[in-house]
Structures are given as structure tokens and as C-alpha cells.
Amino acid sequence: DDVARIVSALSLSAGECFVDLGSGDGRVLLAVHLATGARGLGIEAAPGLWLWSWLRTARRPGVRVHLGDLRGADLSKVDAVYVWGTAYSVGTPGFTAWLQEGLRPGARVVSYGEPLHGWSPDGVDGSGQRPVHRYVV
């Protein structure tokens, strides 16, 4: 139900590139791609979820999924990052330092749920099940 708010916060246009960190079964990755025309990369560490995501997106040009640790991702050319934030992930200084080092100025980061540790949001939409935090690097 909250995907529309996530899509809006990412502010993507056709041809831009976004990464879904911890993309799970790929439903948000695919929904963002279909709504915006942006190229999407999902990164998932759990093999079962990665396979589900790969099956869901395999025939979609402009969308791909990668099995592996998200910290190995090159974020230097992406326009936006989406993450389902938990205190365990986005609430840590190490995660936000990794984002800060890897993203270019002007890139957007959207966290669904928890705020990013030490960052001030550009906006927060609290109208749904969980808050959507938007940041601009």
C-alpha cells in the first residue's frame, strides 16, 4: 500500500538508475521500474528471496537483480537508493558512512521505516503504515 509514497519520494524519471538494497522478492523494485521507467538494480543476500526476485523480473528489460552483500555495490552512478530501513541496518553509523562515501552529490536515498543514522531528512511522509524518509546527498 505504501509503494506509491516510495515512488514519489524517489523522484525518478525514465532513464535514471536506482538501486533497491535488500530487494527481497523484487516487488518494490519492479513497481518502481514500472511506475517511472527508471533502470533498477535489486541487491539481495538471501538466496531464496533473490531467486523469487529474479523470477519476477527476469523478462523485464531495465531491471536486474544481484545475489550478494549490498556493501559490495558500486553506488557512484545511481540517481536514487531505496532501502527498507531497520534500526539494525540504516540506524548504524557504518551503513550511513558507506552510503555517504559511495553516492554522488544530488543522489536521493529513501528509507522506509527507520531514519538514516546521523542524516537530516529532506522530507518525511508519515501518512502510511511506516514513515518514508527522503534524503538528498
CYANA upper distance limits for C-alpha pairs under 8 A (distance plus 0.5 A):
  1 ASP  CA    128 GLY  CA      8.35
  2 ASP  CA      6 ILE  CA      7.03
  2 ASP  CA    128 GLY  CA      6.67
  2 ASP  CA    129 GLN  CA      7.58
  3 VAL  CA      7 VAL  CA      6.61
  3 VAL  CA     28 VAL  CA      7.28
  3 VAL  CA     31 ALA  CA      7.89
  3 VAL  CA     32 VAL  CA      8.32
  4 ALA  CA      8 SER  CA      6.66
  5 ARG  CA      9 ALA  CA      6.66
  5 ARG  CA    125 ASP  CA      8.08
  5 ARG  CA    132 VAL  CA      7.73
  6 ILE  CA     10 LEU  CA      6.73
  6 ILE  CA    110 VAL  CA      7.73
  6 ILE  CA    112 TYR  CA      8.07
  6 ILE  CA    132 VAL  CA      7.22
  7 VAL  CA     11 SER  CA      7.18
  7 VAL  CA     12 LEU  CA      8.05
  7 VAL  CA     32 VAL  CA      6.25
  7 VAL  CA     35 ALA  CA      7.86
  7 VAL  CA     36 THR  CA      8.28
  8 SER  CA     12 LEU  CA      8.44
  9 ALA  CA    110 VAL  CA      7.15
  9 ALA  CA    132 VAL  CA      8.10
  9 ALA  CA    133 HIS  CA      8.50
  9 ALA  CA    134 ARG  CA      6.59
 10 LEU  CA     80 ALA  CA      6.78
 10 LEU  CA     81 VAL  CA      8.18
 10 LEU  CA     82 TYR  CA      8.07
 10 LEU  CA    108 ARG  CA      6.95
 10 LEU  CA    109 VAL  CA      7.67
 10 LEU  CA    110 VAL  CA      6.85
 10 LEU  CA    134 ARG  CA      8.06
 12 LEU  CA     16 GLU  CA      6.88
 12 LEU  CA     17 CYS  CA      8.49
 12 LEU  CA     36 THR  CA      6.56
 12 LEU  CA     38 ALA  CA      6.89
 12 LEU  CA     79 ASP  CA      8.25
 12 LEU  CA     80 ALA  CA      8.01
 13 SER  CA     36 THR  CA      6.05
 13 SER  CA     37 GLY  CA      6.97
 13 SER  CA     38 ALA  CA      6.33
 14 ALA  CA     36 THR  CA      6.17
 14 ALA  CA     37 GLY  CA      4.66
 14 ALA  CA     38 ALA  CA      4.99
 14 ALA  CA     39 ARG  CA      8.07
 15 GLY  CA     37 GLY  CA      7.00
 15 GLY  CA     38 ALA  CA      5.48
 15 GLY  CA     39 ARG  CA      6.70
 16 GLU  CA     37 GLY  CA      8.46
 16 GLU  CA     38 ALA  CA      5.37
 16 GLU  CA     39 ARG  CA      6.58
 16 GLU  CA     78 VAL  CA      8.07
 16 GLU  CA     79 ASP  CA      6.70
 17 CYS  CA     38 ALA  CA      6.07
 17 CYS  CA     39 ARG  CA      5.21
 17 CYS  CA     40 GLY  CA      6.35
 17 CYS  CA     41 LEU  CA      8.39
 17 CYS  CA     77 LYS  CA      8.24
 17 CYS  CA     78 VAL  CA      5.62
 17 CYS  CA     79 ASP  CA      5.90
 17 CYS  CA     80 ALA  CA      7.26
 18 PHE  CA     38 ALA  CA      7.44
 18 PHE  CA     39 ARG  CA      6.81
 18 PHE  CA     40 GLY  CA      5.52
 18 PHE  CA     41 LEU  CA      6.91
 18 PHE  CA     78 VAL  CA      6.04
 18 PHE  CA     79 ASP  CA      6.24
 18 PHE  CA     80 ALA  CA      5.18
 18 PHE  CA     81 VAL  CA      6.00
 18 PHE  CA     82 TYR  CA      8.01
 19 VAL  CA     40 GLY  CA      6.23
 19 VAL  CA     41 LEU  CA      5.27
 19 VAL  CA     42 GLY  CA      6.28
 19 VAL  CA     43 ILE  CA      7.94
 19 VAL  CA     78 VAL  CA      7.56
 19 VAL  CA     80 ALA  CA      7.05
 19 VAL  CA     81 VAL  CA      5.35
 19 VAL  CA     82 TYR  CA      6.72
 20 ASP  CA     28 VAL  CA      8.44
 20 ASP  CA     29 LEU  CA      6.67
 20 ASP  CA     40 GLY  CA      7.88
 20 ASP  CA     41 LEU  CA      6.71
 20 ASP  CA     42 GLY  CA      5.21
 20 ASP  CA     43 ILE  CA      6.76
 20 ASP  CA     81 VAL  CA      6.46
 20 ASP  CA     82 TYR  CA      5.30
 20 ASP  CA     83 VAL  CA      6.44
 21 LEU  CA     42 GLY  CA      6.73
 21 LEU  CA     43 ILE  CA      5.73
 21 LEU  CA     44 GLU  CA      7.42
 21 LEU  CA     70 LEU  CA      6.72
 21 LEU  CA     81 VAL  CA      7.67
 21 LEU  CA     82 TYR  CA      6.69
 21 LEU  CA     83 VAL  CA      5.64
 21 LEU  CA     84 TRP  CA      8.26
 22 GLY  CA     42 GLY  CA      7.54
 22 GLY  CA     43 ILE  CA      5.92
 22 GLY  CA     44 GLU  CA      5.19
 22 GLY  CA     45 ALA  CA      7.53
 22 GLY  CA     70 LEU  CA      7.61
 22 GLY  CA     83 VAL  CA      7.12
 22 GLY  CA     84 TRP  CA      7.86
 23 SER  CA     27 ARG  CA      8.45
 23 SER  CA     28 VAL  CA      7.83
 23 SER  CA     29 LEU  CA      7.15
 23 SER  CA     42 GLY  CA      5.56
 23 SER  CA     43 ILE  CA      6.08
 23 SER  CA     44 GLU  CA      5.88
 23 SER  CA     50 TRP  CA      8.34
 23 SER  CA     53 SER  CA      8.17
 23 SER  CA     83 VAL  CA      8.30
 24 GLY  CA     44 GLU  CA      6.52
 24 GLY  CA     46 ALA  CA      8.32
 24 GLY  CA     49 LEU  CA      5.69
 24 GLY  CA     50 TRP  CA      7.00
 24 GLY  CA     53 SER  CA      7.22
 25 ASP  CA     49 LEU  CA      5.54
 25 ASP  CA     50 TRP  CA      6.99
 25 ASP  CA     51 LEU  CA      8.37
 25 ASP  CA     52 TRP  CA      5.81
 25 ASP  CA     53 SER  CA      4.82
 25 ASP  CA     56 ARG  CA      8.23
 26 GLY  CA     30 LEU  CA      6.52
 26 GLY  CA     42 GLY  CA      7.54
 26 GLY  CA     50 TRP  CA      8.43
 26 GLY  CA     52 TRP  CA      7.89
 26 GLY  CA     53 SER  CA      4.84
 26 GLY  CA     54 TRP  CA      8.04
 26 GLY  CA     56 ARG  CA      7.26
 26 GLY  CA     57 THR  CA      7.73
 27 ARG  CA     31 ALA  CA      6.56
 27 ARG  CA     53 SER  CA      7.96
 27 ARG  CA     56 ARG  CA      8.37
 28 VAL  CA     32 VAL  CA      6.51
 29 LEU  CA     33 HIS  CA      6.83
 29 LEU  CA     40 GLY  CA      7.01
 29 LEU  CA     41 LEU  CA      7.95
 29 LEU  CA     42 GLY  CA      6.90
 29 LEU  CA     63 VAL  CA      8.35
 30 LEU  CA     34 LEU  CA      6.59
 30 LEU  CA     40 GLY  CA      8.35
 30 LEU  CA     57 THR  CA      7.28
 30 LEU  CA     63 VAL  CA      7.84
 31 ALA  CA     35 ALA  CA      6.54
 32 VAL  CA     36 THR  CA      6.53
 32 VAL  CA     37 GLY  CA      8.31
 32 VAL  CA     38 ALA  CA      8.03
 33 HIS  CA     37 GLY  CA      5.60
 33 HIS  CA     38 ALA  CA      5.76
 33 HIS  CA     39 ARG  CA      6.87
 33 HIS  CA     40 GLY  CA      6.75
 33 HIS  CA     62 GLY  CA      8.32
 33 HIS  CA     63 VAL  CA      7.76
 34 LEU  CA     38 ALA  CA      8.44
 38 ALA  CA     62 GLY  CA      7.90
 39 ARG  CA     62 GLY  CA      5.16
 39 ARG  CA     63 VAL  CA      6.31
 40 GLY  CA     62 GLY  CA      6.74
 40 GLY  CA     63 VAL  CA      5.21
 40 GLY  CA     64 ARG  CA      6.97
 41 LEU  CA     63 VAL  CA      6.37
 41 LEU  CA     64 ARG  CA      5.59
 41 LEU  CA     65 VAL  CA      6.00
 41 LEU  CA     66 HIS  CA      7.82
 42 GLY  CA     63 VAL  CA      8.35
 42 GLY  CA     64 ARG  CA      6.82
 42 GLY  CA     65 VAL  CA      4.91
 42 GLY  CA     66 HIS  CA      6.58
 43 ILE  CA     50 TRP  CA      8.40
 43 ILE  CA     65 VAL  CA      6.26
 43 ILE  CA     66 HIS  CA      5.34
 43 ILE  CA     67 LEU  CA      6.55
 43 ILE  CA     68 GLY  CA      7.14
 43 ILE  CA     69 ASP  CA      7.93
 43 ILE  CA     70 LEU  CA      6.42
 44 GLU  CA     49 LEU  CA      7.58
 44 GLU  CA     50 TRP  CA      6.01
 44 GLU  CA     65 VAL  CA      7.94
 44 GLU  CA     66 HIS  CA      6.83
 44 GLU  CA     67 LEU  CA      5.72
 44 GLU  CA     68 GLY  CA      6.43
 44 GLU  CA     69 ASP  CA      7.55
 44 GLU  CA     70 LEU  CA      7.56
 45 ALA  CA     50 TRP  CA      7.56
 45 ALA  CA     67 LEU  CA      6.00
 45 ALA  CA     68 GLY  CA      5.09
 45 ALA  CA     69 ASP  CA      5.93
 45 ALA  CA     70 LEU  CA      7.83
 46 ALA  CA     50 TRP  CA      6.52
 46 ALA  CA     67 LEU  CA      7.92
 46 ALA  CA     68 GLY  CA      8.36
 47 PRO  CA     51 LEU  CA      6.58
 47 PRO  CA     67 LEU  CA      7.31
 48 GLY  CA     52 TRP  CA      6.85
 49 LEU  CA     53 SER  CA      6.59
 50 TRP  CA     54 TRP  CA      6.46
 50 TRP  CA     65 VAL  CA      7.68
 50 TRP  CA     66 HIS  CA      7.88
 50 TRP  CA     67 LEU  CA      6.56
 51 LEU  CA     55 LEU  CA      6.61
 52 TRP  CA     56 ARG  CA      6.70
 53 SER  CA     57 THR  CA      6.67
 53 SER  CA     65 VAL  CA      7.50
 54 TRP  CA     58 ALA  CA      5.89
 54 TRP  CA     64 ARG  CA      7.79
 54 TRP  CA     65 VAL  CA      6.49
 57 THR  CA     63 VAL  CA      6.96
 57 THR  CA     64 ARG  CA      7.26
 57 THR  CA     65 VAL  CA      8.36
 58 ALA  CA     63 VAL  CA      8.26
 58 ALA  CA     64 ARG  CA      7.61
 60 ARG  CA     64 ARG  CA      8.45
 68 GLY  CA     72 GLY  CA      8.26
 69 ASP  CA     73 ALA  CA      8.23
 71 ARG  CA     98 TRP  CA      8.10
 74 ASP  CA    102 GLY  CA      7.40
 75 LEU  CA     99 LEU  CA      8.41
 75 LEU  CA    102 GLY  CA      5.80
 75 LEU  CA    103 LEU  CA      5.90
 75 LEU  CA    104 ARG  CA      8.41
 76 SER  CA    102 GLY  CA      5.95
 76 SER  CA    103 LEU  CA      5.49
 76 SER  CA    104 ARG  CA      6.17
 77 LYS  CA    103 LEU  CA      7.95
 77 LYS  CA    104 ARG  CA      7.57
 78 VAL  CA    103 LEU  CA      7.81
 78 VAL  CA    104 ARG  CA      8.32
 78 VAL  CA    107 ALA  CA      7.49
 79 ASP  CA    106 GLY  CA      8.14
 79 ASP  CA    107 ALA  CA      5.33
 79 ASP  CA    108 ARG  CA      6.86
 80 ALA  CA    107 ALA  CA      5.84
 80 ALA  CA    108 ARG  CA      4.97
 80 ALA  CA    109 VAL  CA      6.10
 80 ALA  CA    110 VAL  CA      8.21
 81 VAL  CA    107 ALA  CA      8.31
 81 VAL  CA    108 ARG  CA      6.78
 81 VAL  CA    109 VAL  CA      5.23
 81 VAL  CA    110 VAL  CA      6.71
 82 TYR  CA    109 VAL  CA      6.44
 82 TYR  CA    110 VAL  CA      5.36
 82 TYR  CA    111 SER  CA      6.53
 82 TYR  CA    112 TYR  CA      8.34
 83 VAL  CA    109 VAL  CA      8.43
 83 VAL  CA    110 VAL  CA      6.89
 83 VAL  CA    111 SER  CA      5.54
 83 VAL  CA    112 TYR  CA      6.90
 84 TRP  CA    111 SER  CA      6.18
 84 TRP  CA    112 TYR  CA      5.21
 84 TRP  CA    113 GLY  CA      7.01
 85 GLY  CA     89 SER  CA      6.83
 85 GLY  CA     90 VAL  CA      5.92
 85 GLY  CA     91 GLY  CA      8.22
 85 GLY  CA    111 SER  CA      5.73
 85 GLY  CA    112 TYR  CA      5.82
 85 GLY  CA    113 GLY  CA      5.74
 85 GLY  CA    114 GLU  CA      5.46
 85 GLY  CA    115 PRO  CA      7.71
 85 GLY  CA    116 LEU  CA      8.40
 86 THR  CA     90 VAL  CA      6.41
 86 THR  CA     91 GLY  CA      7.14
 86 THR  CA    113 GLY  CA      7.12
 86 THR  CA    114 GLU  CA      5.96
 87 ALA  CA     91 GLY  CA      4.80
 87 ALA  CA     92 THR  CA      7.55
 87 ALA  CA    114 GLU  CA      6.68
 88 TYR  CA     92 THR  CA      7.17
 89 SER  CA     95 PHE  CA      7.10
 90 VAL  CA     95 PHE  CA      6.34
 90 VAL  CA     96 THR  CA      7.15
 90 VAL  CA    111 SER  CA      8.35
 90 VAL  CA    114 GLU  CA      7.42
 90 VAL  CA    115 PRO  CA      7.44
 90 VAL  CA    116 LEU  CA      5.62
 90 VAL  CA    117 HIS  CA      6.82
 91 GLY  CA     95 PHE  CA      8.06
 91 GLY  CA     96 THR  CA      8.43
 91 GLY  CA    114 GLU  CA      7.41
 91 GLY  CA    115 PRO  CA      7.22
 91 GLY  CA    116 LEU  CA      6.01
 91 GLY  CA    117 HIS  CA      5.14
 92 THR  CA     96 THR  CA      7.24
 92 THR  CA    116 LEU  CA      8.23
 92 THR  CA    117 HIS  CA      6.16
 93 PRO  CA     97 ALA  CA      6.53
 93 PRO  CA    117 HIS  CA      6.39
 93 PRO  CA    118 GLY  CA      7.82
 94 GLY  CA     98 TRP  CA      6.65
 95 PHE  CA     99 LEU  CA      6.87
 96 THR  CA    100 GLN  CA      6.56
 96 THR  CA    116 LEU  CA      7.08
 96 THR  CA    117 HIS  CA      6.80
 96 THR  CA    118 GLY  CA      8.15
 96 THR  CA    119 TRP  CA      8.44
 97 ALA  CA    101 GLU  CA      6.63
 98 TRP  CA    102 GLY  CA      6.61
 99 LEU  CA    103 LEU  CA      6.35
100 GLN  CA    137 VAL  CA      7.73
103 LEU  CA    107 ALA  CA      6.92
103 LEU  CA    137 VAL  CA      7.71
104 ARG  CA    137 VAL  CA      7.54
105 PRO  CA    136 VAL  CA      8.23
105 PRO  CA    137 VAL  CA      5.58
106 GLY  CA    136 VAL  CA      6.17
106 GLY  CA    137 VAL  CA      5.66
107 ALA  CA    136 VAL  CA      6.22
107 ALA  CA    137 VAL  CA      5.92
108 ARG  CA    134 ARG  CA      7.51
108 ARG  CA    135 TYR  CA      6.08
108 ARG  CA    136 VAL  CA      5.07
108 ARG  CA    137 VAL  CA      6.85
109 VAL  CA    134 ARG  CA      6.32
109 VAL  CA    135 TYR  CA      5.54
109 VAL  CA    136 VAL  CA      6.84
109 VAL  CA    137 VAL  CA      8.15
110 VAL  CA    132 VAL  CA      7.25
110 VAL  CA    133 HIS  CA      6.05
110 VAL  CA    134 ARG  CA      5.10
110 VAL  CA    135 TYR  CA      6.84
111 SER  CA    115 PRO  CA      7.00
111 SER  CA    116 LEU  CA      7.72
111 SER  CA    132 VAL  CA      6.40
111 SER  CA    133 HIS  CA      5.64
111 SER  CA    134 ARG  CA      7.13
112 TYR  CA    130 ARG  CA      7.15
112 TYR  CA    131 PRO  CA      6.60
112 TYR  CA    132 VAL  CA      5.19
112 TYR  CA    133 HIS  CA      6.86
113 GLY  CA    130 ARG  CA      5.67
113 GLY  CA    131 PRO  CA      5.66
113 GLY  CA    132 VAL  CA      6.63
113 GLY  CA    133 HIS  CA      7.90
114 GLU  CA    131 PRO  CA      7.97
114 GLU  CA    133 HIS  CA      8.09
115 PRO  CA    119 TRP  CA      8.27
115 PRO  CA    121 PRO  CA      8.26
115 PRO  CA    133 HIS  CA      6.62
116 LEU  CA    120 SER  CA      8.41
119 TRP  CA    135 TYR  CA      8.25
120 SER  CA    135 TYR  CA      7.64
121 PRO  CA    133 HIS  CA      6.61
121 PRO  CA    134 ARG  CA      5.98
121 PRO  CA    135 TYR  CA      5.31
121 PRO  CA    136 VAL  CA      8.22
122 ASP  CA    133 HIS  CA      8.19
122 ASP  CA    134 ARG  CA      5.97
122 ASP  CA    135 TYR  CA      5.41
122 ASP  CA    136 VAL  CA      6.97
123 GLY  CA    133 HIS  CA      6.61
123 GLY  CA    134 ARG  CA      5.75
123 GLY  CA    135 TYR  CA      7.57
124 VAL  CA    131 PRO  CA      7.02
124 VAL  CA    132 VAL  CA      6.07
124 VAL  CA    133 HIS  CA      5.11
124 VAL  CA    134 ARG  CA      6.72
125 ASP  CA    131 PRO  CA      6.05
125 ASP  CA    132 VAL  CA      5.59
125 ASP  CA    133 HIS  CA      7.17
126 GLY  CA    130 ARG  CA      7.05
126 GLY  CA    131 PRO  CA      4.83
126 GLY  CA    132 VAL  CA      6.97
127 SER  CA    131 PRO  CA      7.55
